[in-house]
Amino acid sequence: MNTIGTKTIETERLILRRYVVEDADDMYNNWASVPEVTKFLSWPTHKSVKFTRELLTQWVYYYEDGKTYNWGITLKGDDHVIGNIAVVERDERTCSYEIGYCLGNAYWGRGIMPEALRAVIRYLFEGESDLMRVYATHDLRNPKSGRVMQKAGMHFDGILRGSKKNVQGIHDTAYYSVLRSDLVTREQYEKLFLDIHPGFFERDYVKRVSDDEVASEQLLRLQEFDAASYRKDFPENVTFGYYNGDFEELKEAVAKVIPHWVPIFTKESRVYCGFVDGKIASFCMIEDFGEHVVDGMTWKLGGPGCVGTLPEYRGRGLGLTMVSKVTQILREELYDYSYIHYTYETQWYAKLGYQTVVQWNGSGFVTE
């Protein structure tokens, strides 16, 4: 992996900088010698400033390799170090870094560490094009550290029992992460949209969309999909599954919802339905949008398309349950994302975790 090393990072309130040996007194007094700070760390409380100075001498030397990421945290206008944030583990096989941090207890509760953590995550992703994942962990007995990760916008991945060791011993560990794909920009989503739908805004039916009629595109990372996020209980006469019946019957059902969708459905379409007494009550196509490269990552995209529920069955949860089942199918088929194209029902899909990434009207992308 390419590395850019430790360079100065400036935030609204902080300066993150390289250490110098002269920082030993501040490091020792502010956090390294404070049992309350070091209680859940992997290294023991420092017993003397001499030990701290010797450690800093090593840290300063390590900067020369250009692969070390290790910052002292200072407040703007005050060059005394009050905490530490660093890359503590590197896995080149998975292109991932683990971040560790600590802060003098006199500075807790002021949002300093989340601000520093956000800045370092941004620095690493912007500086290393092949970095895919940044993560952090905490002992379950130290939930305050988890709140730092949450405030920094990290995603909770789960708990791994007995997976790490600190000065308290082997412990159950909570994992949080940020993936490069979490930081995809609006411009990158717009490019993805045009890769999927080349020449989209030149199409006559798109040009007829008024400026007041804003449509949305939505995505859901399938590894984050929770099939239990939406549940409805149905009587026995309600079932769900692939449509294998008469094609004319399917077209009749589609025509009752949106007639101009009928030509989109073909005998080769993969169609999933909700049924009441064996009759079509809701329907959608399971679409394959292919593989697309986004910021160096290849995404395999699929999604429920032409989603509709017949008027007499609306309001019962049939349609959203059908979409939930299709989303689970895509996950099991190892798609990376499920994609909703051209919708005005953003809050409806949001119940399953779908998020709006692009909006447009007949004039083009809507940026506000």
PAGUFI-270741 format. One record per residue (C-alpha): residue number from 1; residue in three letters; x, y, z. Coordinates in nm, 4 decimals, decimal comma. Example, Ala and Ser with C-alpha at 12.3 -4.5 7.8 and 13.67 -1.06 7.14 Angstrom:
2
- seq;type;u;v;w
- 1;ALA;1,2300;-0,4500;0,7800
- 2;SER;1,3670;-0,1060;0,7140
***
This chain:
368
- seq;type;u;v;w
- 1;MET;0,0000;0,0000;0,0000
- 2;ASN;0,1101;0,3551;-0,0698
- 3;THR;0,1734;0,5656;0,2396
- 4;ILE;0,1951;0,9387;0,2974
- 5;GLY;0,3124;0,9326;0,6572
- 6;THR;0,2327;1,1682;0,9430
- 7;LYS;0,1696;1,5239;0,8268
- 8;THR;0,0080;1,8080;1,0155
- 9;ILE;-0,3738;1,8052;1,0168
- 10;GLU;-0,5742;2,1149;1,1078
- 11;THR;-0,9395;2,1076;1,2171
- 12;GLU;-1,1704;2,3767;1,3490
- 13;ARG;-1,0239;2,3582;1,6995
- 14;LEU;-0,7224;2,1284;1,6766
- 15;ILE;-0,3768;2,0848;1,5317
- 16;LEU;-0,2635;1,7224;1,4969
- 17;ARG;0,1118;1,7124;1,4528
- 18;ARG;0,4203;1,4955;1,4789
- 19;TYR;0,5704;1,4445;1,8202
- 20;VAL;0,9013;1,5854;1,9315
- 21;VAL;1,0962;1,4462;2,2257
- 22;GLU;1,0244;1,7681;2,4153
- 23;ASP;0,6586;1,6589;2,4371
- 24;ALA;0,7500;1,4009;2,7014
- 25;ASP;0,6407;1,6056;3,0050
- 26;ASP;0,3021;1,6915;2,8511
- 27;MET;0,2402;1,3338;2,7403
- 28;TYR;0,3331;1,1962;3,0794
- 29;ASN;0,1289;1,4482;3,2798
- 30;ASN;-0,1784;1,4683;3,0578
- 31;TRP;-0,2466;1,1020;2,9910
- 32;ALA;0,0363;0,8469;2,9963
- 33;SER;0,0663;0,8500;3,3775
- 34;VAL;-0,3075;0,8754;3,4496
- 35;PRO;-0,4650;0,5374;3,5425
- 36;GLU;-0,8137;0,6662;3,4590
- 37;VAL;-0,6987;0,7256;3,0996
- 38;THR;-0,4917;0,4115;3,0527
- 39;LYS;-0,7365;0,1728;3,2216
- 40;PHE;-0,8519;0,0082;2,8972
- 41;LEU;-0,5423;0,0607;2,6806
- 42;SER;-0,3055;-0,2069;2,5549
- 43;TRP;-0,0065;-0,0524;2,7330
- 44;PRO;0,0378;0,0086;3,1082
- 45;THR;0,0470;0,3434;3,2852
- 46;HIS;0,3896;0,5069;3,2586
- 47;LYS;0,5823;0,5050;3,5860
- 48;SER;0,8266;0,7841;3,5002
- 49;VAL;0,8700;1,0697;3,2563
- 50;LYS;1,2050;0,9110;3,1667
- 51;PHE;1,0191;0,6127;3,0201
- 52;THR;0,7878;0,8476;2,8281
- 53;ARG;1,0870;1,0364;2,6868
- 54;GLU;1,2537;0,7141;2,5734
- 55;LEU;0,9308;0,6042;2,4032
- 56;LEU;0,8972;0,9379;2,2248
- 57;THR;1,2553;0,9101;2,1055
- 58;GLN;1,1558;0,5856;1,9312
- 59;TRP;0,8362;0,7367;1,7915
- 60;VAL;1,0211;1,0335;1,6436
- 61;TYR;1,2695;0,7954;1,4794
- 62;TYR;0,9868;0,5899;1,3271
- 63;TYR;0,8633;0,8939;1,1332
- 64;GLU;1,1613;0,8496;0,9008
- 65;ASP;1,0158;0,5385;0,7365
- 66;GLY;0,7236;0,7357;0,5892
- 67;LYS;0,4839;0,4588;0,6940
- 68;THR;0,4088;0,5731;1,0477
- 69;TYR;0,0843;0,7485;1,1363
- 70;ASN;0,1104;0,8920;1,4854
- 71;TRP;-0,0163;1,2335;1,5902
- 72;GLY;-0,0030;1,4382;1,9057
- 73;ILE;-0,3269;1,6284;1,9590
- 74;THR;-0,3013;1,9983;2,0443
- 75;LEU;-0,5528;2,2791;2,0796
- 76;LYS;-0,5142;2,5691;1,8379
- 77;GLY;-0,3122;2,8440;2,0020
- 78;ASP;-0,1582;2,6016;2,2521
- 79;ASP;0,1150;2,3659;2,1338
- 80;HIS;0,1032;2,1382;2,4389
- 81;VAL;-0,0016;1,7822;2,3480
- 82;ILE;-0,3194;1,6686;2,5243
- 83;GLY;-0,3734;1,3307;2,3599
- 84;ASN;-0,2692;1,0830;2,0965
- 85;ILE;-0,4217;0,9311;1,7819
- 86;ALA;-0,2423;0,6794;1,5613
- 87;VAL;-0,2690;0,3877;1,3222
- 88;VAL;-0,1988;0,0927;1,5495
- 89;GLU;-0,2538;-0,2007;1,3116
- 90;ARG;-0,2110;-0,2377;0,9343
- 91;ASP;-0,3478;-0,5196;0,7220
- 92;GLU;-0,2212;-0,4865;0,3665
- 93;ARG;-0,4083;-0,8007;0,2617
- 94;THR;-0,7433;-0,6300;0,3224
- 95;CYS;-0,6122;-0,2727;0,2753
- 96;SER;-0,7332;-0,1720;0,6209
- 97;TYR;-0,5995;0,0290;0,9132
- 98;GLU;-0,6955;0,0236;1,2809
- 99;ILE;-0,6915;0,3548;1,4666
- 100;GLY;-0,6226;0,3869;1,8371
- 101;TYR;-0,6489;0,6998;2,0496
- 102;CYS;-0,6459;0,8418;2,4007
- 103;LEU;-0,7028;1,1851;2,5495
- 104;GLY;-0,6141;1,3480;2,8779
- 105;ASN;-0,9107;1,3231;3,1120
- 106;ALA;-0,9045;1,6982;3,1750
- 107;TYR;-1,0244;1,7370;2,8146
- 108;TRP;-1,3014;1,4759;2,8100
- 109;GLY;-1,6568;1,5726;2,7222
- 110;ARG;-1,5651;1,8531;2,4811
- 111;GLY;-1,5935;1,6667;2,1492
- 112;ILE;-1,2184;1,6812;2,0928
- 113;MET;-1,1595;1,3147;2,0171
- 114;PRO;-1,4453;1,2725;1,7643
- 115;GLU;-1,3150;1,5830;1,5852
- 116;ALA;-0,9643;1,4355;1,5714
- 117;LEU;-1,0896;1,0924;1,4650
- 118;ARG;-1,2981;1,2349;1,1793
- 119;ALA;-0,9990;1,4339;1,0577
- 120;VAL;-0,7623;1,1350;1,0609
- 121;ILE;-1,0113;0,9131;0,8777
- 122;ARG;-1,0492;1,1785;0,6074
- 123;TYR;-0,6707;1,2265;0,5875
- 124;LEU;-0,6064;0,8554;0,5409
- 125;PHE;-0,8672;0,8011;0,2701
- 126;GLU;-0,7661;1,1141;0,0799
- 127;GLY;-0,3972;1,0295;0,1024
- 128;GLU;-0,4024;0,6574;0,0233
- 129;SER;-0,5953;0,5605;-0,2877
- 130;ASP;-0,5763;0,1874;-0,2130
- 131;LEU;-0,6994;0,2108;0,1473
- 132;MET;-1,0419;0,0439;0,1685
- 133;ARG;-1,1295;0,0343;0,5396
- 134;VAL;-1,0492;0,2235;0,8587
- 135;TYR;-1,1672;0,0717;1,1839
- 136;ALA;-1,1441;0,1163;1,5588
- 137;THR;-1,2273;-0,1056;1,8542
- 138;HIS;-1,3040;-0,0762;2,2220
- 139;ASP;-1,3354;-0,2964;2,5283
- 140;LEU;-1,7060;-0,3415;2,5999
- 141;ARG;-1,6426;-0,2148;2,9514
- 142;ASN;-1,5394;0,1201;2,8028
- 143;PRO;-1,8548;0,2412;2,6235
- 144;LYS;-1,7363;0,6038;2,6225
- 145;SER;-1,4831;0,5078;2,3561
- 146;GLY;-1,7656;0,3645;2,1475
- 147;ARG;-1,9519;0,6943;2,1681
- 148;VAL;-1,6454;0,8663;2,0225
- 149;MET;-1,6598;0,6289;1,7251
- 150;GLN;-2,0319;0,6886;1,6822
- 151;LYS;-1,9902;1,0672;1,6918
- 152;ALA;-1,7140;1,0376;1,4320
- 153;GLY;-1,9626;0,8706;1,1965
- 154;MET;-1,8225;0,5197;1,2174
- 155;HIS;-2,0467;0,2183;1,1519
- 156;PHE;-2,0999;-0,0388;1,4277
- 157;ASP;-1,9922;-0,3752;1,2859
- 158;GLY;-2,0516;-0,5985;1,5849
- 159;ILE;-1,8912;-0,7633;1,8856
- 160;LEU;-1,6179;-1,0256;1,8751
- 161;ARG;-1,5883;-1,2127;2,2013
- 162;GLY;-1,2470;-1,2578;2,3585
- 163;SER;-1,0733;-1,1087;2,0560
- 164;LYS;-0,8290;-0,8586;2,2071
- 165;LYS;-0,6116;-0,8091;2,5124
- 166;ASN;-0,5406;-0,4947;2,7139
- 167;VAL;-0,4068;-0,4225;3,0617
- 168;GLN;-0,7298;-0,5665;3,2051
- 169;GLY;-0,6763;-0,8936;3,0183
- 170;ILE;-0,8551;-1,0626;2,7281
- 171;HIS;-1,1819;-0,8882;2,6550
- 172;ASP;-1,4899;-0,8812;2,4358
- 173;THR;-1,4436;-0,6161;2,1696
- 174;ALA;-1,6784;-0,3851;1,9787
- 175;TYR;-1,5750;-0,3030;1,6217
- 176;TYR;-1,6566;0,0148;1,4284
- 177;SER;-1,5488;0,0981;1,0750
- 178;VAL;-1,5632;0,3362;0,7823
- 179;LEU;-1,5323;0,2003;0,4283
- 180;ARG;-1,4082;0,4040;0,1370
- 181;SER;-1,7484;0,3577;-0,0223
- 182;ASP;-1,9048;0,5348;0,2786
- 183;LEU;-1,7308;0,8504;0,1604
- 184;VAL;-1,8485;0,8457;-0,2001
- 185;THR;-1,9311;1,2007;-0,3099
- 186;ARG;-2,2434;1,3281;-0,4798
- 187;GLU;-2,0395;1,3806;-0,7975
- 188;GLN;-1,9317;1,0161;-0,7914
- 189;TYR;-2,2921;0,9029;-0,7477
- 190;GLU;-2,3937;1,1196;-1,0413
- 191;LYS;-2,1236;0,9567;-1,2540
- 192;LEU;-2,2443;0,6127;-1,1433
- 193;PHE;-2,5982;0,7107;-1,2421
- 194;LEU;-2,4849;0,8084;-1,5919
- 195;ASP;-2,2794;0,4891;-1,6220
- 196;ILE;-2,5936;0,2878;-1,5489
- 197;HIS;-2,8190;0,5070;-1,7659
- 198;PRO;-2,6090;0,6610;-2,0461
- 199;GLY;-2,7801;0,9480;-2,2243
- 200;PHE;-3,0548;0,9518;-1,9618
- 201;PHE;-3,1320;1,3233;-1,9759
- 202;GLU;-3,1648;1,3144;-2,3553
- 203;ARG;-3,4597;1,0778;-2,3392
- 204;ASP;-3,7920;1,2346;-2,4346
- 205;TYR;-3,9847;1,1042;-2,1345
- 206;VAL;-3,7172;1,2412;-1,9004
- 207;LYS;-3,7232;1,5841;-2,0651
- 208;ARG;-4,0957;1,5984;-1,9974
- 209;VAL;-4,0396;1,5719;-1,6203
- 210;SER;-4,1080;1,9176;-1,4761
- 211;ASP;-3,8569;2,1025;-1,2611
- 212;ASP;-4,0974;2,0763;-0,9669
- 213;GLU;-4,1148;1,6975;-1,0011
- 214;VAL;-3,7961;1,5768;-0,8298
- 215;ALA;-3,7229;1,2053;-0,8651
- 216;SER;-3,4763;1,0130;-0,6486
- 217;GLU;-3,2246;0,7305;-0,6861
- 218;GLN;-3,1621;0,5177;-0,3778
- 219;LEU;-2,8996;0,2639;-0,2699
- 220;LEU;-2,8647;0,0100;0,0080
- 221;ARG;-2,5391;-0,1661;0,0894
- 222;LEU;-2,6598;-0,5235;0,1089
- 223;GLN;-2,4215;-0,6302;0,3840
- 224;GLU;-2,6002;-0,3752;0,6025
- 225;PHE;-2,9489;-0,4920;0,5132
- 226;ASP;-3,1511;-0,6127;0,8101
- 227;ALA;-3,4278;-0,8431;0,6910
- 228;ALA;-3,6011;-0,7942;1,0261
- 229;SER;-3,6214;-0,4174;0,9836
- 230;TYR;-3,9729;-0,4457;0,8417
- 231;ARG;-4,2146;-0,7225;0,9296
- 232;LYS;-4,5854;-0,7752;0,8695
- 233;ASP;-4,7984;-1,0725;0,9637
- 234;PHE;-5,0202;-1,2034;0,6864
- 235;PRO;-5,2957;-1,4656;0,6732
- 236;GLU;-5,2265;-1,7972;0,5038
- 237;ASN;-5,3788;-1,6856;0,1743
- 238;VAL;-5,0961;-1,4302;0,1289
- 239;THR;-4,7767;-1,5714;-0,0243
- 240;PHE;-4,4649;-1,4410;-0,1956
- 241;GLY;-4,2477;-1,5858;-0,4703
- 242;TYR;-4,1328;-1,5772;-0,8307
- 243;TYR;-4,4007;-1,5399;-1,0948
- 244;ASN;-4,4322;-1,8475;-1,3144
- 245;GLY;-4,7866;-1,8015;-1,4392
- 246;ASP;-4,9483;-1,6812;-1,7576
- 247;PHE;-4,7656;-1,3828;-1,9075
- 248;GLU;-5,0892;-1,2145;-2,0150
- 249;GLU;-5,2134;-1,2248;-1,6567
- 250;LEU;-4,8955;-1,0482;-1,5453
- 251;LYS;-4,9379;-0,7764;-1,8087
- 252;GLU;-5,2971;-0,7218;-1,6985
- 253;ALA;-5,1840;-0,6744;-1,3400
- 254;VAL;-4,9118;-0,4283;-1,4422
- 255;ALA;-5,1586;-0,2326;-1,6565
- 256;LYS;-5,3810;-0,1787;-1,3519
- 257;VAL;-5,0946;0,0005;-1,1782
- 258;ILE;-4,8972;0,1904;-1,4467
- 259;PRO;-4,9987;0,1041;-1,8041
- 260;HIS;-4,6817;0,2349;-1,9709
- 261;TRP;-4,4776;-0,0199;-1,7737
- 262;VAL;-4,6351;-0,3094;-1,9632
- 263;PRO;-4,3801;-0,3098;-2,2531
- 264;ILE;-4,0934;-0,3168;-2,0025
- 265;PHE;-4,1943;-0,6636;-1,8846
- 266;THR;-4,0965;-0,9528;-2,1112
- 267;LYS;-4,1233;-1,3279;-2,0832
- 268;GLU;-3,7532;-1,3296;-1,9912
- 269;SER;-3,7992;-1,0851;-1,7014
- 270;ARG;-3,7327;-1,2195;-1,3539
- 271;VAL;-4,0495;-1,1153;-1,1705
- 272;TYR;-4,1236;-1,1506;-0,7998
- 273;CYS;-4,4739;-1,1079;-0,6620
- 274;GLY;-4,6965;-1,0972;-0,3607
- 275;PHE;-5,0070;-1,3142;-0,4080
- 276;VAL;-5,3490;-1,3166;-0,2440
- 277;ASP;-5,5379;-1,6398;-0,3005
- 278;GLY;-5,2883;-1,7162;-0,5782
- 279;LYS;-5,3626;-1,3927;-0,7637
- 280;ILE;-5,1051;-1,1189;-0,8243
- 281;ALA;-5,1368;-0,8478;-0,5601
- 282;SER;-4,7959;-0,6827;-0,5981
- 283;PHE;-4,5082;-0,7249;-0,8426
- 284;CYS;-4,1589;-0,6135;-0,9315
- 285;MET;-3,8746;-0,7131;-1,1565
- 286;ILE;-3,5438;-0,8262;-1,0113
- 287;GLU;-3,3005;-0,6245;-1,2205
- 288;ASP;-2,9290;-0,6674;-1,2823
- 289;PHE;-2,7556;-0,3334;-1,3396
- 290;GLY;-2,4130;-0,4929;-1,3878
- 291;GLU;-2,0774;-0,4068;-1,2352
- 292;HIS;-1,9573;-0,0470;-1,2084
- 293;VAL;-1,6337;0,1035;-1,0776
- 294;VAL;-1,6735;0,3732;-0,8125
- 295;ASP;-1,3555;0,5363;-0,6804
- 296;GLY;-1,1540;0,2256;-0,7625
- 297;MET;-1,4096;-0,0168;-0,6163
- 298;THR;-1,6167;-0,2544;-0,8266
- 299;TRP;-1,9823;-0,2617;-0,7254
- 300;LYS;-2,2251;-0,5277;-0,8451
- 301;LEU;-2,5678;-0,3639;-0,8578
- 302;GLY;-2,9131;-0,5171;-0,8696
- 303;GLY;-3,2485;-0,4000;-0,7530
- 304;PRO;-3,6269;-0,4223;-0,7508
- 305;GLY;-3,7627;-0,2374;-1,0544
- 306;CYS;-4,1147;-0,1405;-1,1611
- 307;VAL;-4,2486;-0,1983;-0,8117
- 308;GLY;-4,6273;-0,1890;-0,7950
- 309;THR;-4,9235;-0,2974;-0,5846
- 310;LEU;-5,2729;-0,3322;-0,7257
- 311;PRO;-5,5065;-0,0643;-0,5858
- 312;GLU;-5,7293;-0,3066;-0,3961
- 313;TYR;-5,4314;-0,4460;-0,1998
- 314;ARG;-5,2553;-0,1237;-0,1018
- 315;GLY;-5,1979;-0,0243;0,2580
- 316;ARG;-5,1483;-0,3813;0,3828
- 317;GLY;-4,7675;-0,3983;0,3677
- 318;LEU;-4,7652;-0,6386;0,0726
- 319;GLY;-4,5504;-0,4216;-0,1516
- 320;LEU;-4,2805;-0,3376;0,1015
- 321;THR;-4,2658;-0,6970;0,2216
- 322;MET;-4,2134;-0,8044;-0,1401
- 323;VAL;-3,9305;-0,5499;-0,1812
- 324;SER;-3,7740;-0,6695;0,1437
- 325;LYS;-3,7716;-1,0282;0,0166
- 326;VAL;-3,6218;-0,9218;-0,3166
- 327;THR;-3,3527;-0,7270;-0,1305
- 328;GLN;-3,2673;-1,0385;0,0673
- 329;ILE;-3,2478;-1,2421;-0,2564
- 330;LEU;-2,9975;-0,9916;-0,3980
- 331;ARG;-2,7898;-1,0169;-0,0823
- 332;GLU;-2,7862;-1,3962;-0,1051
- 333;GLU;-2,6831;-1,3701;-0,4711
- 334;LEU;-2,3798;-1,1651;-0,3600
- 335;TYR;-2,4745;-0,8324;-0,5088
- 336;ASP;-2,2989;-0,5428;-0,3354
- 337;TYR;-2,5818;-0,2901;-0,3515
- 338;SER;-2,9529;-0,2880;-0,4157
- 339;TYR;-3,0553;0,0067;-0,6309
- 340;ILE;-3,3926;0,1796;-0,6593
- 341;HIS;-3,4264;0,3780;-0,9833
- 342;TYR;-3,6668;0,6668;-1,0474
- 343;THR;-3,8785;0,6822;-0,7346
- 344;TYR;-4,0865;0,9377;-0,5480
- 345;GLU;-4,1401;0,7009;-0,2534
- 346;THR;-3,8136;0,7644;-0,0692
- 347;GLN;-3,9615;0,7382;0,2809
- 348;TRP;-4,1268;0,4103;0,1884
- 349;TYR;-3,8004;0,2466;0,0818
- 350;ALA;-3,6158;0,4122;0,3711
- 351;LYS;-3,8016;0,1758;0,6043
- 352;LEU;-3,5739;-0,0981;0,4664
- 353;GLY;-3,2584;0,1141;0,4907
- 354;TYR;-3,2437;0,2566;0,1381
- 355;GLN;-3,0803;0,6002;0,1204
- 356;THR;-3,1190;0,8694;-0,1443
- 357;VAL;-2,7911;0,9365;-0,3279
- 358;VAL;-2,9017;1,1348;-0,6343
- 359;GLN;-3,2036;1,3480;-0,7233
- 360;TRP;-3,3019;1,4818;-1,0654
- 361;ASN;-3,5721;1,6436;-1,2734
- 362;GLY;-3,6176;1,7029;-1,6450
- 363;SER;-3,3405;1,9631;-1,6448
- 364;GLY;-3,0763;1,7379;-1,4910
- 365;PHE;-2,9383;1,6680;-1,1447
- 366;VAL;-3,0846;1,8579;-0,8519
- 367;THR;-2,8022;1,9725;-0,6258
- 368;GLU;-2,9892;2,1427;-0,3405
***
